[in-house]
Amino acid sequence: MKLLEPLKWTADGLIPAIIQERGTGRVLMMAWMNRASLEKTLETRRTWFWSRSRKKFWMKGESSGHVQVVHGISMDCDGDALLIEVEQTGAACHEGYRSCFFRSVDETGLDWRITEPRFQDPGAIYGTKS
């Protein structure tokens, strides 16, 4: 696929994908894509990723129902990162927050604080782990 030629993949065949909410511009998450997941994303207009920890190809929302509909894909100037604009259904974060970036450095600069309310309890989304 000629579209993928300018991209610079890591030695593991991955590229970071920043997922941004359409309309607000808010960064929702970052995940890794391999060639197959990017091709599947282009084909289905849903986000697909490669899980480095699980060594698994996965679609955002396949277990939670919190899918991401793709509205645009851009690459950075070096071709080594992607920006994917989506319409998010439900929480983007597996911890139940709208964005994975729900923690910010506090006023002291010494600790982290949660800066947004939890959108949904993760147990209600994924069930409880035993």
N, CA, C and O atoms as CSV, one atom per row, in Angstrom:
chain,resi,resn,atom,element,x,y,z
A,1,MET,N,N,0.846,-1.167,0.000
A,1,MET,CA,C,0.000,0.000,0.000
A,1,MET,C,C,0.900,1.240,0.000
A,1,MET,O,O,1.627,1.484,0.962
A,2,LYS,N,N,0.847,2.003,-1.057
A,2,LYS,CA,C,1.718,3.164,-1.243
A,2,LYS,C,C,1.587,4.185,-0.112
A,2,LYS,O,O,2.564,4.831,0.266
A,3,LEU,N,N,0.375,4.323,0.421
A,3,LEU,CA,C,0.108,5.259,1.507
A,3,LEU,C,C,1.019,5.025,2.716
A,3,LEU,O,O,1.341,5.973,3.432
A,4,LEU,N,N,1.431,3.801,2.948
A,4,LEU,CA,C,2.222,3.458,4.129
A,4,LEU,C,C,3.729,3.623,3.911
A,4,LEU,O,O,4.495,3.571,4.873
A,5,GLU,N,N,4.161,3.819,2.676
A,5,GLU,CA,C,5.596,3.895,2.362
A,5,GLU,C,C,6.360,4.978,3.111
A,5,GLU,O,O,7.483,4.717,3.542
A,6,PRO,N,N,5.809,6.197,3.293
A,6,PRO,CA,C,6.593,7.226,3.984
A,6,PRO,C,C,6.706,7.045,5.504
A,6,PRO,O,O,7.459,7.766,6.160
A,7,LEU,N,N,5.965,6.090,6.058
A,7,LEU,CA,C,5.976,5.905,7.509
A,7,LEU,C,C,7.258,5.221,7.973
A,7,LEU,O,O,7.785,4.328,7.309
A,8,LYS,N,N,7.741,5.662,9.128
A,8,LYS,CA,C,8.946,5.088,9.732
A,8,LYS,C,C,8.522,4.264,10.941
A,8,LYS,O,O,8.102,4.799,11.968
A,9,TRP,N,N,8.640,2.976,10.794
A,9,TRP,CA,C,8.233,2.028,11.823
A,9,TRP,C,C,9.412,1.773,12.759
A,9,TRP,O,O,10.567,1.908,12.356
A,10,THR,N,N,9.122,1.405,14.005
A,10,THR,CA,C,10.189,1.027,14.940
A,10,THR,C,C,10.793,-0.293,14.475
A,10,THR,O,O,10.294,-0.918,13.539
A,11,ALA,N,N,11.863,-0.709,15.131
A,11,ALA,CA,C,12.498,-1.995,14.812
A,11,ALA,C,C,11.514,-3.156,15.003
A,11,ALA,O,O,11.655,-4.204,14.374
A,12,ASP,N,N,10.517,-2.960,15.877
A,12,ASP,CA,C,9.489,-3.976,16.119
A,12,ASP,C,C,8.336,-3.883,15.128
A,12,ASP,O,O,7.372,-4.642,15.227
A,13,GLY,N,N,8.427,-2.952,14.167
A,13,GLY,CA,C,7.368,-2.800,13.167
A,13,GLY,C,C,6.164,-2.032,13.675
A,13,GLY,O,O,5.046,-2.256,13.212
A,14,LEU,N,N,6.379,-1.121,14.630
A,14,LEU,CA,C,5.277,-0.363,15.222
A,14,LEU,C,C,5.434,1.128,14.980
A,14,LEU,O,O,6.518,1.616,14.661
A,15,ILE,N,N,4.321,1.839,15.140
A,15,ILE,CA,C,4.324,3.298,15.063
A,15,ILE,C,C,3.347,3.795,16.135
A,15,ILE,O,O,2.263,3.231,16.283
A,16,PRO,N,N,3.718,4.851,16.890
A,16,PRO,CA,C,2.785,5.380,17.890
A,16,PRO,C,C,1.645,6.133,17.219
A,16,PRO,O,O,1.846,6.863,16.249
A,17,ALA,N,N,0.450,5.941,17.754
A,17,ALA,CA,C,-0.739,6.618,17.241
A,17,ALA,C,C,-1.378,7.404,18.382
A,17,ALA,O,O,-1.804,6.832,19.385
A,18,ILE,N,N,-1.435,8.713,18.212
A,18,ILE,CA,C,-2.101,9.594,19.168
A,18,ILE,C,C,-3.555,9.694,18.729
A,18,ILE,O,O,-3.841,10.020,17.577
A,19,ILE,N,N,-4.470,9.414,19.647
A,19,ILE,CA,C,-5.892,9.438,19.326
A,19,ILE,C,C,-6.486,10.719,19.908
A,19,ILE,O,O,-6.414,10.969,21.111
A,20,GLN,N,N,-7.081,11.529,19.014
A,20,GLN,CA,C,-7.599,12.845,19.369
A,20,GLN,C,C,-9.101,12.897,19.119
A,20,GLN,O,O,-9.585,12.401,18.102
A,21,GLU,N,N,-9.835,13.500,20.052
A,21,GLU,CA,C,-11.273,13.609,19.919
A,21,GLU,C,C,-11.654,14.692,18.911
A,21,GLU,O,O,-11.210,15.836,19.006
A,22,ARG,N,N,-12.467,14.313,17.968
A,22,ARG,CA,C,-12.956,15.262,16.957
A,22,ARG,C,C,-13.804,16.321,17.640
A,22,ARG,O,O,-14.604,16.007,18.522
A,23,GLY,N,N,-13.639,17.530,17.250
A,23,GLY,CA,C,-14.445,18.614,17.798
A,23,GLY,C,C,-13.780,19.325,18.961
A,23,GLY,O,O,-13.713,20.554,18.977
A,24,THR,N,N,-13.283,18.570,19.939
A,24,THR,CA,C,-12.663,19.205,21.103
A,24,THR,C,C,-11.154,19.305,20.960
A,24,THR,O,O,-10.538,20.187,21.560
A,25,GLY,N,N,-10.540,18.411,20.169
A,25,GLY,CA,C,-9.092,18.378,20.045
A,25,GLY,C,C,-8.404,17.707,21.214
A,25,GLY,O,O,-7.175,17.659,21.257
A,26,ARG,N,N,-9.156,17.194,22.151
A,26,ARG,CA,C,-8.593,16.552,23.342
A,26,ARG,C,C,-7.883,15.259,22.970
A,26,ARG,O,O,-8.401,14.462,22.188
A,27,VAL,N,N,-6.693,15.052,23.534
A,27,VAL,CA,C,-5.978,13.794,23.337
A,27,VAL,C,C,-6.624,12.757,24.246
A,27,VAL,O,O,-6.710,12.944,25.460
A,28,LEU,N,N,-7.073,11.672,23.647
A,28,LEU,CA,C,-7.751,10.625,24.400
A,28,LEU,C,C,-6.820,9.509,24.836
A,28,LEU,O,O,-6.952,8.980,25.940
A,29,MET,N,N,-5.882,9.149,23.976
A,29,MET,CA,C,-5.002,8.026,24.286
A,29,MET,C,C,-3.853,7.955,23.301
A,29,MET,O,O,-3.840,8.653,22.287
A,30,MET,N,N,-2.893,7.109,23.611
A,30,MET,CA,C,-1.819,6.761,22.696
A,30,MET,C,C,-1.741,5.241,22.685
A,30,MET,O,O,-1.794,4.599,23.734
A,31,ALA,N,N,-1.618,4.685,21.514
A,31,ALA,CA,C,-1.479,3.238,21.387
A,31,ALA,C,C,-0.557,2.958,20.204
A,31,ALA,O,O,-0.257,3.849,19.410
A,32,TRP,N,N,-0.121,1.728,20.102
A,32,TRP,CA,C,0.792,1.320,19.031
A,32,TRP,C,C,0.018,0.650,17.908
A,32,TRP,O,O,-0.932,-0.097,18.142
A,33,MET,N,N,0.441,0.933,16.691
A,33,MET,CA,C,-0.120,0.276,15.510
A,33,MET,C,C,1.000,-0.435,14.766
A,33,MET,O,O,2.134,0.041,14.712
A,34,ASN,N,N,0.659,-1.576,14.198
A,34,ASN,CA,C,1.552,-2.198,13.225
A,34,ASN,C,C,0.912,-1.999,11.855
A,34,ASN,O,O,-0.161,-1.405,11.746
A,35,ARG,N,N,1.551,-2.480,10.848
A,35,ARG,CA,C,1.052,-2.283,9.483
A,35,ARG,C,C,-0.368,-2.835,9.323
A,35,ARG,O,O,-1.227,-2.178,8.734
A,36,ALA,N,N,-0.615,-4.036,9.846
A,36,ALA,CA,C,-1.932,-4.669,9.717
A,36,ALA,C,C,-3.011,-3.870,10.442
A,36,ALA,O,O,-4.128,-3.742,9.940
A,37,SER,N,N,-2.689,-3.332,11.620
A,37,SER,CA,C,-3.709,-2.574,12.350
A,37,SER,C,C,-4.024,-1.253,11.663
A,37,SER,O,O,-5.174,-0.813,11.669
A,38,LEU,N,N,-3.021,-0.616,11.073
A,38,LEU,CA,C,-3.284,0.615,10.331
A,38,LEU,C,C,-4.106,0.321,9.074
A,38,LEU,O,O,-5.028,1.068,8.745
A,39,GLU,N,N,-3.779,-0.749,8.382
A,39,GLU,CA,C,-4.559,-1.124,7.200
A,39,GLU,C,C,-6.015,-1.422,7.574
A,39,GLU,O,O,-6.936,-1.017,6.865
A,40,LYS,N,N,-6.218,-2.132,8.695
A,40,LYS,CA,C,-7.573,-2.464,9.153
A,40,LYS,C,C,-8.319,-1.188,9.574
A,40,LYS,O,O,-9.522,-1.066,9.339
A,41,THR,N,N,-7.608,-0.245,10.194
A,41,THR,CA,C,-8.204,1.039,10.570
A,41,THR,C,C,-8.662,1.793,9.322
A,41,THR,O,O,-9.765,2.339,9.294
A,42,LEU,N,N,-7.826,1.824,8.303
A,42,LEU,CA,C,-8.179,2.493,7.047
A,42,LEU,C,C,-9.382,1.819,6.382
A,42,LEU,O,O,-10.251,2.488,5.824
A,43,GLU,N,N,-9.418,0.510,6.448
A,43,GLU,CA,C,-10.493,-0.267,5.803
A,43,GLU,C,C,-11.831,-0.102,6.522
A,43,GLU,O,O,-12.865,0.057,5.874
A,44,THR,N,N,-11.820,-0.137,7.865
A,44,THR,CA,C,-13.068,-0.172,8.636
A,44,THR,C,C,-13.491,1.174,9.212
A,44,THR,O,O,-14.636,1.331,9.637
A,45,ARG,N,N,-12.572,2.160,9.231
A,45,ARG,CA,C,-12.804,3.463,9.859
A,45,ARG,C,C,-13.085,3.318,11.359
A,45,ARG,O,O,-13.767,4.157,11.947
A,46,ARG,N,N,-12.568,2.274,11.964
A,46,ARG,CA,C,-12.547,2.033,13.413
A,46,ARG,C,C,-11.080,1.852,13.776
A,46,ARG,O,O,-10.293,1.381,12.955
A,47,THR,N,N,-10.699,2.225,15.011
A,47,THR,CA,C,-9.290,2.101,15.389
A,47,THR,C,C,-8.943,0.670,15.793
A,47,THR,O,O,-9.640,0.029,16.579
A,48,TRP,N,N,-7.828,0.198,15.216
A,48,TRP,CA,C,-7.250,-1.111,15.513
A,48,TRP,C,C,-5.807,-0.886,15.938
A,48,TRP,O,O,-5.127,-0.016,15.394
A,49,PHE,N,N,-5.340,-1.661,16.900
A,49,PHE,CA,C,-4.011,-1.465,17.464
A,49,PHE,C,C,-3.288,-2.795,17.651
A,49,PHE,O,O,-3.858,-3.869,17.459
A,50,TRP,N,N,-2.013,-2.690,18.032
A,50,TRP,CA,C,-1.216,-3.848,18.402
A,50,TRP,C,C,-0.860,-3.707,19.877
A,50,TRP,O,O,-0.253,-2.714,20.276
A,51,SER,N,N,-1.230,-4.685,20.681
A,51,SER,CA,C,-0.892,-4.672,22.097
A,51,SER,C,C,0.476,-5.303,22.285
A,51,SER,O,O,0.664,-6.489,22.013
A,52,ARG,N,N,1.430,-4.508,22.752
A,52,ARG,CA,C,2.776,-5.038,22.990
A,52,ARG,C,C,2.784,-6.010,24.156
A,52,ARG,O,O,3.522,-6.995,24.125
A,53,SER,N,N,1.989,-5.761,25.177
A,53,SER,CA,C,1.986,-6.639,26.349
A,53,SER,C,C,1.266,-7.959,26.080
A,53,SER,O,O,1.722,-9.014,26.520
A,54,ARG,N,N,0.158,-7.907,25.371
A,54,ARG,CA,C,-0.616,-9.119,25.089
A,54,ARG,C,C,-0.229,-9.785,23.776
A,54,ARG,O,O,-0.679,-10.889,23.469
A,55,LYS,N,N,0.630,-9.085,22.989
A,55,LYS,CA,C,1.028,-9.603,21.662
A,55,LYS,C,C,-0.216,-9.946,20.858
A,55,LYS,O,O,-0.361,-11.045,20.323
A,56,LYS,N,N,-1.119,-8.953,20.793
A,56,LYS,CA,C,-2.423,-9.204,20.197
A,56,LYS,C,C,-2.898,-7.990,19.407
A,56,LYS,O,O,-2.687,-6.847,19.813
A,57,PHE,N,N,-3.531,-8.251,18.293
A,57,PHE,CA,C,-4.191,-7.283,17.437
A,57,PHE,C,C,-5.571,-7.044,18.047
A,57,PHE,O,O,-6.281,-8.006,18.341
A,58,TRP,N,N,-5.968,-5.782,18.243
A,58,TRP,CA,C,-7.266,-5.522,18.875
A,58,TRP,C,C,-7.928,-4.259,18.347
A,58,TRP,O,O,-7.262,-3.327,17.897
A,59,MET,N,N,-9.260,-4.252,18.412
A,59,MET,CA,C,-10.036,-3.085,18.011
A,59,MET,C,C,-10.505,-2.365,19.265
A,59,MET,O,O,-11.021,-2.988,20.192
A,60,LYS,N,N,-10.324,-1.054,19.289
A,60,LYS,CA,C,-10.807,-0.265,20.415
A,60,LYS,C,C,-12.318,-0.427,20.513
A,60,LYS,O,O,-13.045,-0.173,19.553
A,61,GLY,N,N,-12.779,-0.851,21.680
A,61,GLY,CA,C,-14.197,-1.038,21.917
A,61,GLY,C,C,-14.709,-2.444,21.693
A,61,GLY,O,O,-15.903,-2.697,21.852
A,62,GLU,N,N,-13.813,-3.383,21.321
A,62,GLU,CA,C,-14.295,-4.737,21.031
A,62,GLU,C,C,-14.901,-5.410,22.254
A,62,GLU,O,O,-15.824,-6.212,22.111
A,63,SER,N,N,-14.405,-5.103,23.463
A,63,SER,CA,C,-15.019,-5.694,24.657
A,63,SER,C,C,-15.877,-4.700,25.416
A,63,SER,O,O,-16.820,-5.107,26.096
A,64,SER,N,N,-15.581,-3.401,25.323
A,64,SER,CA,C,-16.322,-2.384,26.080
A,64,SER,C,C,-17.499,-1.792,25.310
A,64,SER,O,O,-18.445,-1.284,25.913
A,65,GLY,N,N,-17.444,-1.855,23.987
A,65,GLY,CA,C,-18.439,-1.177,23.165
A,65,GLY,C,C,-18.108,0.296,22.952
A,65,GLY,O,O,-18.850,1.009,22.275
A,66,HIS,N,N,-16.989,0.758,23.531
A,66,HIS,CA,C,-16.581,2.160,23.430
A,66,HIS,C,C,-15.688,2.353,22.203
A,66,HIS,O,O,-14.477,2.545,22.316
A,67,VAL,N,N,-16.309,2.297,21.051
A,67,VAL,CA,C,-15.578,2.340,19.787
A,67,VAL,C,C,-15.147,3.754,19.417
A,67,VAL,O,O,-15.656,4.742,19.946
A,68,GLN,N,N,-14.205,3.819,18.501
A,68,GLN,CA,C,-13.723,5.081,17.956
A,68,GLN,C,C,-13.951,5.059,16.448
A,68,GLN,O,O,-13.406,4.213,15.740
A,69,VAL,N,N,-14.762,5.997,15.966
A,69,VAL,CA,C,-15.007,6.138,14.531
A,69,VAL,C,C,-13.979,7.129,13.996
A,69,VAL,O,O,-13.890,8.259,14.474
A,70,VAL,N,N,-13.212,6.705,13.014
A,70,VAL,CA,C,-12.118,7.507,12.480
A,70,VAL,C,C,-12.640,8.536,11.484
A,70,VAL,O,O,-13.396,8.217,10.567
A,71,HIS,N,N,-12.206,9.799,11.698
A,71,HIS,CA,C,-12.582,10.889,10.801
A,71,HIS,C,C,-11.380,11.456,10.056
A,71,HIS,O,O,-11.546,12.163,9.062
A,72,GLY,N,N,-10.179,11.157,10.522
A,72,GLY,CA,C,-8.995,11.654,9.834
A,72,GLY,C,C,-7.730,11.028,10.394
A,72,GLY,O,O,-7.657,10.698,11.578
A,73,ILE,N,N,-6.737,10.867,9.533
A,73,ILE,CA,C,-5.441,10.335,9.938
A,73,ILE,C,C,-4.361,11.223,9.337
A,73,ILE,O,O,-4.359,11.497,8.137
A,74,SER,N,N,-3.440,11.670,10.192
A,74,SER,CA,C,-2.309,12.497,9.757
A,74,SER,C,C,-1.023,11.851,10.252
A,74,SER,O,O,-1.021,11.121,11.243
A,75,MET,N,N,0.072,12.130,9.548
A,75,MET,CA,C,1.380,11.716,10.047
A,75,MET,C,C,2.170,12.966,10.398
A,75,MET,O,O,1.912,14.037,9.850
A,76,ASP,N,N,3.128,12.839,11.305
A,76,ASP,CA,C,3.944,13.991,11.655
A,76,ASP,C,C,5.001,14.221,10.580
A,76,ASP,O,O,5.124,13.440,9.637
A,77,CYS,N,N,5.758,15.300,10.736
A,77,CYS,CA,C,6.727,15.708,9.714
A,77,CYS,C,C,7.812,14.669,9.465
A,77,CYS,O,O,8.354,14.603,8.362
A,78,ASP,N,N,8.140,13.861,10.461
A,78,ASP,CA,C,9.166,12.828,10.302
A,78,ASP,C,C,8.603,11.493,9.830
A,78,ASP,O,O,9.356,10.591,9.463
A,79,GLY,N,N,7.284,11.370,9.840
A,79,GLY,CA,C,6.658,10.111,9.436
A,79,GLY,C,C,6.781,9.022,10.474
A,79,GLY,O,O,6.609,7.843,10.164
A,80,ASP,N,N,7.085,9.410,11.733
A,80,ASP,CA,C,7.266,8.375,12.754
A,80,ASP,C,C,6.202,8.408,13.852
A,80,ASP,O,O,6.381,7.795,14.905
A,81,ALA,N,N,5.108,9.112,13.618
A,81,ALA,CA,C,3.976,9.130,14.544
A,81,ALA,C,C,2.715,9.483,13.768
A,81,ALA,O,O,2.761,10.208,12.773
A,82,LEU,N,N,1.591,8.958,14.239
A,82,LEU,CA,C,0.297,9.229,13.616
A,82,LEU,C,C,-0.595,9.997,14.569
A,82,LEU,O,O,-0.497,9.839,15.786
A,83,LEU,N,N,-1.464,10.826,14.020
A,83,LEU,CA,C,-2.509,11.514,14.759
A,83,LEU,C,C,-3.823,11.078,14.126
A,83,LEU,O,O,-4.059,11.299,12.938
A,84,ILE,N,N,-4.673,10.458,14.935
A,84,ILE,CA,C,-5.929,9.933,14.418
A,84,ILE,C,C,-7.085,10.657,15.100
A,84,ILE,O,O,-7.241,10.597,16.320
A,85,GLU,N,N,-7.890,11.341,14.292
A,85,GLU,CA,C,-9.036,12.086,14.802
A,85,GLU,C,C,-10.250,11.155,14.811
A,85,GLU,O,O,-10.590,10.552,13.792
A,86,VAL,N,N,-10.900,11.046,15.979
A,86,VAL,CA,C,-12.005,10.101,16.133
A,86,VAL,C,C,-13.218,10.738,16.788
A,86,VAL,O,O,-13.138,11.780,17.439
A,87,GLU,N,N,-14.329,10.074,16.590
A,87,GLU,CA,C,-15.524,10.317,17.377
A,87,GLU,C,C,-15.566,9.179,18.381
A,87,GLU,O,O,-15.696,8.014,18.003
A,88,GLN,N,N,-15.455,9.514,19.662
A,88,GLN,CA,C,-15.364,8.515,20.728
A,88,GLN,C,C,-16.735,8.197,21.291
A,88,GLN,O,O,-17.507,9.103,21.604
A,89,THR,N,N,-17.043,6.910,21.424
A,89,THR,CA,C,-18.229,6.460,22.135
A,89,THR,C,C,-17.779,6.019,23.518
A,89,THR,O,O,-16.906,5.158,23.630
A,90,GLY,N,N,-18.348,6.584,24.568
A,90,GLY,CA,C,-18.011,6.179,25.934
A,90,GLY,C,C,-16.606,6.592,26.337
A,90,GLY,O,O,-16.056,7.569,25.829
A,91,ALA,N,N,-16.038,5.827,27.262
A,91,ALA,CA,C,-14.711,6.115,27.809
A,91,ALA,C,C,-13.624,5.616,26.863
A,91,ALA,O,O,-13.736,4.527,26.301
A,92,ALA,N,N,-12.574,6.415,26.688
A,92,ALA,CA,C,-11.432,5.974,25.884
A,92,ALA,C,C,-10.467,5.152,26.733
A,92,ALA,O,O,-9.754,4.294,26.214
A,93,CYS,N,N,-10.447,5.417,28.035
A,93,CYS,CA,C,-9.488,4.781,28.938
A,93,CYS,C,C,-10.057,3.499,29.553
A,93,CYS,O,O,-11.228,3.448,29.928
A,94,HIS,N,N,-9.218,2.473,29.651
A,94,HIS,CA,C,-9.669,1.216,30.250
A,94,HIS,C,C,-9.930,1.355,31.752
A,94,HIS,O,O,-10.496,0.451,32.367
A,95,GLU,N,N,-9.520,2.486,32.349
A,95,GLU,CA,C,-9.811,2.736,33.765
A,95,GLU,C,C,-11.124,3.503,33.936
A,95,GLU,O,O,-11.469,3.902,35.048
A,96,GLY,N,N,-11.853,3.708,32.842
A,96,GLY,CA,C,-13.179,4.305,32.906
A,96,GLY,C,C,-13.229,5.811,32.745
A,96,GLY,O,O,-14.282,6.418,32.937
A,97,TYR,N,N,-12.101,6.427,32.394
A,97,TYR,CA,C,-12.065,7.872,32.181
A,97,TYR,C,C,-12.263,8.186,30.700
A,97,TYR,O,O,-11.976,7.358,29.835
A,98,ARG,N,N,-12.750,9.374,30.425
A,98,ARG,CA,C,-12.963,9.796,29.034
A,98,ARG,C,C,-11.654,9.781,28.254
A,98,ARG,O,O,-11.621,9.390,27.087
A,99,SER,N,N,-10.566,10.214,28.914
A,99,SER,CA,C,-9.232,10.235,28.313
A,99,SER,C,C,-8.272,9.442,29.191
A,99,SER,O,O,-8.450,9.369,30.406
A,100,CYS,N,N,-7.271,8.859,28.582
A,100,CYS,CA,C,-6.221,8.183,29.357
A,100,CYS,C,C,-5.350,9.190,30.101
A,100,CYS,O,O,-4.599,8.819,31.003
A,101,PHE,N,N,-5.450,10.457,29.725
A,101,PHE,CA,C,-4.643,11.510,30.342
A,101,PHE,C,C,-5.467,12.245,31.399
A,101,PHE,O,O,-5.715,13.446,31.288
A,102,PHE,N,N,-5.889,11.496,32.432
A,102,PHE,CA,C,-6.727,12.056,33.488
A,102,PHE,C,C,-5.943,12.439,34.735
A,102,PHE,O,O,-6.522,12.908,35.715
A,103,ARG,N,N,-4.626,12.242,34.704
A,103,ARG,CA,C,-3.774,12.644,35.830
A,103,ARG,C,C,-2.862,13.772,35.384
A,103,ARG,O,O,-2.288,13.723,34.296
A,104,SER,N,N,-2.727,14.803,36.236
A,104,SER,CA,C,-1.852,15.937,35.948
A,104,SER,C,C,-0.968,16.201,37.160
A,104,SER,O,O,-1.308,15.844,38.288
A,105,VAL,N,N,0.165,16.830,36.905
A,105,VAL,CA,C,1.047,17.224,37.997
A,105,VAL,C,C,0.310,18.262,38.850
A,105,VAL,O,O,-0.302,19.190,38.320
A,106,ASP,N,N,0.376,18.095,40.175
A,106,ASP,CA,C,-0.323,19.023,41.064
A,106,ASP,C,C,0.409,20.355,41.192
A,106,ASP,O,O,1.469,20.559,40.600
A,107,GLU,N,N,-0.168,21.243,41.965
A,107,GLU,CA,C,0.353,22.598,42.118
A,107,GLU,C,C,1.763,22.631,42.701
A,107,GLU,O,O,2.529,23.554,42.425
A,108,THR,N,N,2.105,21.622,43.507
A,108,THR,CA,C,3.433,21.592,44.132
A,108,THR,C,C,4.501,21.129,43.152
A,108,THR,O,O,5.691,21.362,43.360
A,109,GLY,N,N,4.066,20.472,42.084
A,109,GLY,CA,C,5.016,19.908,41.133
A,109,GLY,C,C,5.677,18.642,41.644
A,109,GLY,O,O,6.665,18.182,41.072
A,110,LEU,N,N,5.143,18.076,42.712
A,110,LEU,CA,C,5.754,16.909,43.351
A,110,LEU,C,C,4.914,15.641,43.264
A,110,LEU,O,O,5.391,14.557,43.598
A,111,ASP,N,N,3.672,15.770,42.820
A,111,ASP,CA,C,2.788,14.608,42.824
A,111,ASP,C,C,1.778,14.723,41.681
A,111,ASP,O,O,1.696,15.749,41.005
A,112,TRP,N,N,1.028,13.668,41.485
A,112,TRP,CA,C,-0.022,13.614,40.468
A,112,TRP,C,C,-1.368,13.742,41.138
A,112,TRP,O,O,-1.541,13.328,42.284
A,113,ARG,N,N,-2.330,14.316,40.423
A,113,ARG,CA,C,-3.700,14.366,40.914
A,113,ARG,C,C,-4.644,14.024,39.761
A,113,ARG,O,O,-4.341,14.283,38.596
A,114,ILE,N,N,-5.766,13.451,40.099
A,114,ILE,CA,C,-6.792,13.135,39.096
A,114,ILE,C,C,-7.524,14.428,38.775
A,114,ILE,O,O,-7.987,15.130,39.674
A,115,THR,N,N,-7.626,14.738,37.487
A,115,THR,CA,C,-8.154,16.039,37.071
A,115,THR,C,C,-9.498,15.965,36.348
A,115,THR,O,O,-9.973,16.970,35.818
A,116,GLU,N,N,-10.106,14.795,36.324
A,116,GLU,CA,C,-11.435,14.693,35.718
A,116,GLU,C,C,-12.211,13.584,36.407
A,116,GLU,O,O,-11.613,12.670,36.976
A,117,PRO,N,N,-13.529,13.652,36.363
A,117,PRO,CA,C,-14.325,12.587,36.979
A,117,PRO,C,C,-14.249,11.305,36.149
A,117,PRO,O,O,-14.074,11.341,34.931
A,118,ARG,N,N,-14.384,10.185,36.835
A,118,ARG,CA,C,-14.431,8.901,36.130
A,118,ARG,C,C,-15.750,8.851,35.356
A,118,ARG,O,O,-16.816,9.121,35.909
A,119,PHE,N,N,-15.664,8.510,34.097
A,119,PHE,CA,C,-16.825,8.460,33.206
A,119,PHE,C,C,-17.706,7.254,33.537
A,119,PHE,O,O,-18.933,7.350,33.574
A,120,GLN,N,N,-17.043,6.109,33.779
A,120,GLN,CA,C,-17.763,4.873,34.066
A,120,GLN,C,C,-16.857,3.946,34.855
A,120,GLN,O,O,-15.644,3.922,34.643
A,121,ASP,N,N,-17.443,3.185,35.763
A,121,ASP,CA,C,-16.684,2.224,36.556
A,121,ASP,C,C,-16.138,1.130,35.635
A,121,ASP,O,O,-16.905,0.530,34.883
A,122,PRO,N,N,-14.812,0.854,35.678
A,122,PRO,CA,C,-14.261,-0.167,34.786
A,122,PRO,C,C,-14.868,-1.551,35.006
A,122,PRO,O,O,-14.952,-2.343,34.067
A,123,GLY,N,N,-15.289,-1.850,36.229
A,123,GLY,CA,C,-15.944,-3.138,36.494
A,123,GLY,C,C,-17.249,-3.272,35.730
A,123,GLY,O,O,-17.622,-4.367,35.309
A,124,ALA,N,N,-17.948,-2.146,35.551
A,124,ALA,CA,C,-19.191,-2.154,34.778
A,124,ALA,C,C,-18.919,-2.307,33.285
A,124,ALA,O,O,-19.756,-2.814,32.538
A,125,ILE,N,N,-17.744,-1.865,32.865
A,125,ILE,CA,C,-17.387,-1.959,31.443
A,125,ILE,C,C,-16.874,-3.350,31.090
A,125,ILE,O,O,-17.329,-3.972,30.129
A,126,TYR,N,N,-15.916,-3.827,31.887
A,126,TYR,CA,C,-15.190,-5.067,31.552
A,126,TYR,C,C,-15.532,-6.239,32.453
A,126,TYR,O,O,-15.098,-7.360,32.185
A,127,GLY,N,N,-16.292,-6.016,33.505
A,127,GLY,CA,C,-16.546,-7.051,34.485
A,127,GLY,C,C,-15.404,-7.082,35.491
A,127,GLY,O,O,-14.359,-6.477,35.256
A,128,THR,N,N,-15.583,-7.755,36.570
A,128,THR,CA,C,-14.546,-7.820,37.591
A,128,THR,C,C,-13.575,-8.940,37.279
A,128,THR,O,O,-13.961,-9.998,36.784
A,129,LYS,N,N,-12.303,-8.690,37.578
A,129,LYS,CA,C,-11.284,-9.702,37.362
A,129,LYS,C,C,-11.156,-10.560,38.607
A,129,LYS,O,O,-11.174,-10.049,39.726
A,130,SER,N,N,-11.029,-11.851,38.413
A,130,SER,CA,C,-10.905,-12.731,39.580
A,130,SER,C,C,-9.472,-13.122,39.804
A,130,SER,O,O,-9.173,-13.861,40.742
